[in-house]
Amino acid sequence: MTVLDGRSLARQIRARVATEAEALKRAAGVTPCLAAVLVGDDPASALYVRNKERECGRAGLTSRVLRLSRETTWDALRAELDRLGEDDAVHGILVQQPLPPQIPVDAVVTHTDPRKDVDGLHPLSGGLLLRGAPGFVPCTPLGVMALLRHYEIPLRGRRAVVVGRSALVGKPLALLLLAADATVTLCHSRTPDLGAVTREADIVCVAAGRAGLLTPDMVRPGAVVVDVGINRVDDHLVGDVAPGVAEVAGALSPVPGGIGPLTIAMLLANTLQAARRLTQGGDGPV
Ligand code: NAD
């Protein structure tokens, strides 16, 4: 069984981002900058934002964190988002979720400048993805695709099953797999007999947030399994894939060390792309 090592690929992507960011700096005098907005004092969110700051630094990108109190009104947050949209030194904007109840999440997403939508959640980004046009794609599904590409997993004409239909992971991942010519089935909590569907798959991607959801009997021998789930069980991080799947699958991404590190690496890549589009009007390698 091949272990799909996201940590090592994330390191390679970060190194490529660093090289390309340096080239952009030399060519246009611009250092890509990610602005993260943190509303409230949720410790997990604070940790995620600190990690993103640290990763930006390691790739030669700059970052800013706007820390706002839990009582911040939507009007005040909207004004901050406007300021970040207008600030030429900022190329990527992300608003860390969850947000306090007075903040309308959908409005935050649509109000974020789509040119700086490095989380890929703006409806314009979603529309471009649906049409197969270049735009920002959410980082986690981008990470899954990067991992499959890196391990040269064939997708054209293959049966791919995605479990989970969120706007953040499942739906964009299904569209990316479709764009790569896989035959895609998107499953969710109302899918009856999930195992009957996943057993048909050459590639199964699970993003449900249910520890141990995918059991060995639900996997065709030799299938490629990508575990996107992150669940805390007895103080340990586990994915959505039950341990015995490693004995059946042909390849499996571990948790931790699979998709998690790639998600942050793709955030860096998206920030670099945003900086390039804003300063040079186009994309480049990463
Ligand atoms: P979500 O709660 O928004 O969506 C979960 C989806 O799973 C829903 O569409 C639901 O229908 C489906 N689902 C739930 N129970 C199911 C079941 N029993 N059978 C089939 N489908 C079921 O979650 P999300 O934001 O898409 O995240 C999914 C998981 O991925 C979570 O564990 C999350 O922590 C993890 N995640 C990881 C990363 C990463 O960097 N590795 C990034 C984002 C999310």
Boltz pocket constraint, residues with backbone or C-beta under 6 A from the ligand:
constraints:
  - pocket:
      binder: B
      contacts: [[A, 140], [A, 163], [A, 164], [A, 165], [A, 166], [A, 167], [A, 168], [A, 169], [A, 170], [A, 187], [A, 188], [A, 189], [A, 190], [A, 191], [A, 194], [A, 206], [A, 207], [A, 208], [A, 209], [A, 210], [A, 213], [A, 227], [A, 228], [A, 229], [A, 230], [A, 231], [A, 259], [A, 260], [A, 261], [A, 263]]
      max_distance: 6.0
